[in-house]
Amino acid sequence: MAIKEKIKDSLGLGKPDYVKVEDKNRFYYMLQQMQNNRWKITLAVLFLFFFIIAGINSAVFFGVSIEENWKEMLLILFGAFAGAKI
């Protein structure tokens, strides 16, 4: 198995394997799929939040001058992520 396929399988990004379930278990299967999707969305949001914070910190550390309009946009984006309830 190639490395690319292993990464896709570990992240759950490959083709979904459809599981045959009994009629009485369909609801529980659906709930499991919804919870799995919530975890993926949560990880994506946390990654973006970390990326924004790392970008701001690296700009401060290296003394990069950020234009005022970009600084305002970054702070608004940071405030939106910090205030969002997941």
C-alpha positions as CSV (number, residue, x, y, z in Angstrom):
1,M,0.0,0.0,0.0
2,A,1.4,3.4,-1.0
3,I,2.1,6.1,1.6
4,K,-0.6,8.3,0.1
5,E,-3.2,5.6,0.5
6,K,-2.1,5.0,4.1
7,I,-2.5,8.7,5.0
8,K,-5.9,8.8,3.4
9,D,-7.0,5.7,5.3
10,S,-5.7,7.1,8.6
11,L,-7.5,10.4,8.1
12,G,-10.6,8.8,6.8
13,L,-10.4,10.8,3.5
14,G,-10.6,7.8,1.2
15,K,-13.7,6.3,-0.3
16,P,-16.2,5.5,2.4
17,D,-16.8,1.8,3.0
18,Y,-20.5,1.2,3.0
19,V,-21.6,-1.2,5.7
20,K,-24.7,-3.2,5.4
21,V,-26.7,-2.7,8.5
22,E,-30.0,-4.1,9.7
23,D,-33.0,-1.8,9.6
24,K,-33.2,-1.5,13.4
25,N,-29.5,-0.3,13.5
26,R,-29.7,2.4,10.8
27,F,-30.2,5.2,13.2
28,Y,-27.2,4.2,15.3
29,Y,-25.1,4.0,12.2
30,M,-26.2,7.4,11.1
31,L,-25.3,8.8,14.5
32,Q,-21.8,7.3,14.3
33,Q,-21.3,8.9,10.9
34,M,-22.5,12.3,12.2
35,Q,-20.1,12.1,15.1
36,N,-17.2,11.1,12.8
37,N,-18.0,14.2,10.6
38,R,-18.0,16.4,13.7
39,W,-14.6,15.2,14.7
40,K,-13.3,16.0,11.2
41,I,-14.7,19.5,11.3
42,T,-13.4,20.1,14.8
43,L,-9.9,19.1,13.7
44,A,-10.1,21.4,10.7
45,V,-11.2,24.4,12.8
46,L,-8.5,23.7,15.4
47,F,-5.9,23.5,12.7
48,L,-7.0,26.8,11.2
49,F,-6.9,28.4,14.7
50,F,-3.4,27.1,15.3
51,F,-2.3,28.3,11.9
52,I,-3.6,31.8,12.6
53,I,-1.9,32.0,16.0
54,A,1.3,30.6,14.7
55,G,1.3,33.1,11.8
56,I,0.8,36.1,14.2
57,N,3.4,34.8,16.6
58,S,6.0,34.2,13.8
59,A,5.3,37.7,12.4
60,V,5.9,39.2,15.8
61,F,9.0,37.1,16.4
62,F,10.6,38.0,13.1
63,G,9.6,41.6,13.2
64,V,7.6,41.6,10.0
65,S,5.6,44.7,9.5
66,I,2.0,44.0,8.8
67,E,-0.1,46.5,7.1
68,E,-3.0,47.9,9.2
69,N,-5.8,46.4,7.1
70,W,-4.2,42.9,7.3
71,K,-3.7,43.3,11.0
72,E,-7.4,44.2,11.5
73,M,-8.5,41.3,9.4
74,L,-6.3,38.8,11.3
75,L,-7.6,40.1,14.6
76,I,-11.2,39.9,13.5
77,L,-10.6,36.4,12.3
78,F,-8.9,35.5,15.6
79,G,-11.8,37.0,17.5
80,A,-14.3,35.0,15.4
81,F,-12.5,31.7,16.1
82,A,-12.1,32.5,19.8
83,G,-15.7,33.4,20.2
84,A,-17.2,30.5,18.2
85,K,-18.8,27.7,20.0
86,I,-18.2,24.3,18.5
